[in-house]
Amino acid sequence: MKIGYRVILLICIFFLMRPLPVLGQTAAYDGEQILLSWSGENAHSQTITWHSASLKEGYVQYSESGEPMSSNHQIKARRICIAEGAGTGYFRYEAVIKGLSQKTMYDYRIGDGTQWSKIRTFTTAPDSKRSDADSGAAGHVEFLYFGDVQYQDRYGDYKTWGKLAEDIRQRHPGMAFALSCGDMVNSSKKIKEWELFLQSAEPVFSYIPLMPAIGNHETSIKTAKAASYLRLMALPENGPRGLEEEFYSFDYANCHVTVMNSCFFEEARKNAEQGQWEEQLEQINHWLEEDLTQSRARWKVLVMHHPAYGLSDGDPIYDEIRRQWEPIFEAGKVDLVFCGHQHLYARTKEIGGITYIMGNSGKRRSTYFDGENVPDHIEAIDATNSNYQIVKASEKELSVTSYDEEGQIIDKWTKHKNDFPWLMAGAIGVFAMHVLGIGAFLGLKKKKAVSSC
């Protein structure tokens, strides 16, 4: 009998010592591969995409940072099939939060309405349309550029690149967004590669937006079109009609960023368009000209995958870029062009008012460089290290600092703009006109006085 009481007592103690469930507590949501981007106005909206294997409804809850979250600020995501396959295939969710305040930090979480992810943050851009956008801190921006991620060893290199991305975020916590020249994967059709990239990217790009360009490894070999990329990425649709998201642009503070798909010049793309290619090129060129000339941003930055000026000049695409787009870049007063493709770091001299910088953040190394064949237009080169670029723009200065994977500086570039000489020239001109005007007036009066005698 005593033994029975002891057993009952032990059972009671066991249950009493178990932690009590917290009211409202749920299992963690299985959403992963979260990616921020902008598909709308970046001062007042934020686009969030992610993957969930559960295929339930997807939602985003958000609030100004530090405020409690609730269903009062909750939007439903749309589910997108990226690739059909065995089982359920691969799906992503896309949600666009609108009506946000400019230059404001928000908390957000993704979920299925019951289960939720951990809370992350994002910060909206300054409103470039506001009159104060060009003054003080609102006119300053810092952002990241990285070249090809494309790997040699798929699993090992993505892990290494993910560590690099996290190190960059720790070293440069002021980054507002990131630009990429493409070649984030090796094969556009292999969803596993996209998953590895997105998993590696999530610790950084679930906090700051990633705005990429299309590389040749994002495109199909047969058509040079980027079907998976365009389904995966949620980007501005302000490009040429029918080519939206391949070409797009956006403003951030005092910078105007234009993103181009240089793979449009691939021979496979010309063949795939079946006679429409020339007409599309004309549309692209017209859009590019308008995009650049209509921008009143202090600095103009352009991103594409292929270089206009690289180590080797053997690809016809380079010629096409120089022939078709370079004159428009120069007329539109582009300051800086980022590219990749040749798997090294290189910076050109200023050509037509433009500096071209090539980056390479992955482990694949250049086959274009033999250690000596540096063209005259190249001013700085590093073919040894994985690298990344931090861009800083203020009213008077645009700078790019290039780092290796250890965070050591490998190159620096700066461009200055100072309105003082122009203001002084204008003032001298007004003064000269004023003096000459008075002189002419006095001379006229004098002549009149003489003639009347």
ZAKESE-53302 format. One record per residue (C-alpha): x, y, z; residue in one letter. Coordinates in steps of 0.001 Angstrom, whole numbers, plus 500000, padded with zeros to 6 digits. Example, Ala and Ser with C-alpha at 12.3 -4.5 7.8 and 13.67 -1.06 7.14 Angstrom:
BEGIN
512300495500507800A;513670498940507140S;
END
This chain:
BEGIN
500000500000500000M;502818502386500956K;504527501543497679I;501354502468495782G;501183505867497487Y;504846506460496698R;504284505663493021V;501304508016492882I;503328510705494668L;506218510342492206L;503840510581489243I;502299513770490683C;505738515294491262I;506746514415487699F;503753516215486191F;504088519179488558L;507741519655487585M;506986519697483839R;506970523240482383P;503488524576481879L;502522525465478294P;502511529187477568V;499125530419476403L;499181531139472672G;502543529412472188Q;502818527539468877T;505423525516467051A;507841527480464900A;506786528128461311Y;508775526216458668D;509264529231456378G;512852529630455169E;515016531153452414Q;513553534583453203I;514533537318450772L;513766541042450856L;513565543103447671S;511641546064446292W;508987545622443641S;507297548937444429G;508210552343445830E;511004551593448288N;510204554459450666A;506687553204451338H;506663549463450606S;508617546281451215Q;508529543003449271T;509153539732451128I;509482536290449531T;510139532905451143W;509777529138450805H;507593526845452903S;507250523118452327A;503940522946454203S;502014524653451362L;499619526291453828K;498398529860453427E;501176532394453948G;500999535680455856Y;503232538526456982V;502671540458460195Q;504541543727460705Y;504758546737463016S;507007549703463625E;510017548346465445S;509295547642469101G;505521547782468739E;503444544607469326P;502346542556466310M;498769541549465645S;496384540590462859S;495578544303462478N;498782544623460446H;498751541363458540Q;498716540698454805I;498247537520452843K;500994536291450525A;500469534741447118R;501926531298446482R;504025530879443329I;505058527595441724C;508719527890440764I;509280524334439581A;507099521279439183E;508635518026440311G;508334514907442385A;506021515350445348G;504940518956445829T;507518520718443654G;509086523971444806Y;506898526933445798F;507610530410447094R;505422532974448789Y;505400536667447907E;503950539514449971A;504160543277449386V;503604545522452393I;502369548969451337K;501605552253453050G;504783552317455130L;506532555427456429S;509813556507454888Q;513137556013456726K;511453553817459341T;512511550493460867M;509844547773460977Y;509647544380462640D;508115541534460651Y;507471537822460803R;506141535290458327I;503743532456459083G;500620530506458233D;498299532450460539G;498948530221463556T;502632529394463491Q;505177532201463057W;508851532662462304S;511181534637464510K;510955538424464223I;513271540174461782R;513573543821460713T;513768545991457604F;514108549739457091T;512351551735454389T;514224554102452069A;514106557895452280P;511462559392450035D;513385560642446999S;510443562879446033K;510612564882449246R;512380568231449152S;514607567252452096D;515798563986450505A;519016565610449280D;519998567230452567S;521860565919455602G;521670562220456404A;518820561718453921A;521265562446451101G;523755559806452245H;523607556102451469V;525846553083451939E;525244549830450073F;526891546565449048L;527858545302445614Y;529004541731445019F;530030539918441852G;529552536298440810D;528760533770443545V;529107530883441088Q;530874527951442709Y;533488525313442069Q;532389523029444929D;528605523454445264R;528076522673448939Y;531402523921450244G;531470527193448292D;527909528236449139Y;528686527687452805K;531842529798452470T;529976532536450599W;527218532562453229G;529856533067455933K;531330535919453880L;527906537555453543A;527371537388457317E;530855538805457935D;530095541684455559I;526916542517457465R;528812542563460765Q;531626544703459332R;529271547151457617H;526023547381459610P;525018550592457825G;524324548899454465M;520879549856453148A;520651547284450333F;522768545116448044A;523344544873444294L;524432541719442472S;525637541247438895C;524123537757438683G;525575534265438319D;524240533448441770M;523877529842440603V;525661527614438117N;522587526089436485S;519336528060436382S;517174524924436123K;518542523232439233K;516271524377442060I;518635522832444608K;521229525429443641E;518732528254444132W;517849526796447533E;521501526653448551L;522026530243447467F;518886531488449233L;519692529578452415Q;523174531099452422S;521759534552451687A;518963534545454285E;520970535708457345P;521715538959455480V;519038539440452849F;516120538821455175S;517208542157456704Y;518330544242453703I;516938544057450137P;518850542285447377L;518508543813443894M;520194541562441302P;520935541570437583A;520657538510435355I;523867536595434650G;524456534080431881N;524146531226434407H;520649532408435304E;519624531921431684T;518711528950429535S;521398527731427142I;518818527376424335K;516978530685424715T;519130532870427019A;515938533615428959K;515835533524432765A;512538531799433551A;513361530505437053S;515052533766438023Y;512019535819436992L;509665533584438991R;511936533571442041L;512743537284442178M;510249540070442914A;511628543238441317L;510404546600439946P;508318546305436788E;509269549693435358N;511438548335432537G;510671548170428802P;507301546644427955R;507575542854427897G;511027542944429500L;510027544070432983E;512292542776435788E;514998541970433241E;515584545720433095F;514546548023435927Y;515635551023437969S;515075552610441361F;516184555571443445D;517672555526446905Y;518569558840448568A;520888560632446098N;521541557566443894C;519726556350440799H;520390552662440105V;519717551101436692T;519883547319436257V;520443545853432780M;520282542319431363N;523410542082429218S;522477538482428351C;519977540004425941F;522923540195423509F;523532536434423544E;523120534771420158E;520641532270421622A;518390535157422681R;518479536696419219K;517448533353417709N;514745532727420306A;513020536053419665E;512250535046416049Q;512669538426414402G;511487540521417349Q;514955541054418781W;515792544243416870E;512493545835417884E;513072544857421522Q;516586546309421416L;515167549585420165E;512698549582423067Q;515497548861425541I;517686551655424205N;514803554134424279H;513907553107427840W;517533553365428966L;517927556818427446E;514768558076429157E;515614556386432443D;519002558091432657L;518222561512431225T;515045561985433256Q;516750561162436551S;517805564148438647R;519743562012441133A;523149563214442221R;524810559928441275W;523958557378438602K;525025553760439099V;524452550950436623L;524675547156437098V;524959544423434456M;526646541057434239H;529038541322431292H;531841543895431219P;532125546634428629A;535841546724429466Y;537367543579430916G;540558541532430746L;539630539767427549S;537719541157424589D;536821537870422939G;533053537837423565D;530851539666421006P;528623540775423906I;531319543217425053Y;531327544848421608D;527530545066421616E;527520546767425015I;530039549361423844R;528279549916420542R;524658549977421740Q;524721551092425368W;527961552892426148E;526980556051424186P;523696556130426149I;525583555650429432F;527812558600428602E;524995560851427368A;523006559977430493G;526007560887432681K;526418557534434417V;529137557741437064D;529803554086437846L;529102550710436203V;529348547420438120F;529789544091436329C;531225540601436791G;531537537510434582H;535345537255434365Q;535825536102437988H;538283538663439312L;538391542208440650Y;539220544967438185A;538695548727438017R;539143550759434854T;540397554258434377K;537645556777433795E;536327556193430271I;533946558792428894G;533312560025432424G;532501556487433661I;534448554079435887T;533780550358435376Y;534281547983438330I;534225544190438101M;533648542108441243G;533877538423442152N;532545537220445502S;532691533488444804G;535483530939444709K;535756530457440967R;538875532158439583R;539477533852436256S;540601531998433157T;540933535325431331Y;543977536543433268F;547452535046432819D;549198537325435304G;550502539761432714E;547805540555430148N;546490543724431788V;544965546091429210P;545815549796429332D;542293550691430466H;542661548694433715I;543892550737436681E;543550548166439508A;543312544373439513I;543125541464441997D;542710537957440603A;543532536144443859T;540839536990446384N;537097536685446694S;535967540271447112N;533088542654447690Y;532511546374447313Q;531037548926449750I;529620552012448052V;529111555283449898K;527382558282448364A;527114561776449821S;526312565065448155E;529916565726447144K;531474562281446961E;530846558811445562L;533295556190446813S;533863552457446399V;536059550510448808T;536885546961447731S;537638544318450358Y;538868540747450294D;537087538019452244E;539153538775455360E;537979542372455318G;541301543788454098Q;541138546708451658I;542369545822448171I;541378549007446333D;539736552419446787K;538079554732444292W;536460558131444780T;534686560607442542K;533917564167443625H;531207566582442580K;531396570137443793N;528867572737442758D;531112575638443776F;532963576049440451P;529665575986438567W;528053578440440959L;531122580669440712M;531075580475436916A;527409581338436915G;527967584256439265A;530830585553437083I;528611585213434039G;525794587179435641V;528262589799436841F;529836590084433383A;526453590415431713M;525484593023434266H;528669595045433671V;528494594645429911L;524851595563429980G;525551598766431869I;528483599503429561G;526336598961426501A;523605601125427996F;526089603940428810L;527640603625425354G;524212603899423756L;523358606975425820K;526690608522424917K;526123607945421227K;522672609409421473K;524069612421423249A;526670612944420501V;524178612576417695S;521850615087419208S;524473617850419261C;
END
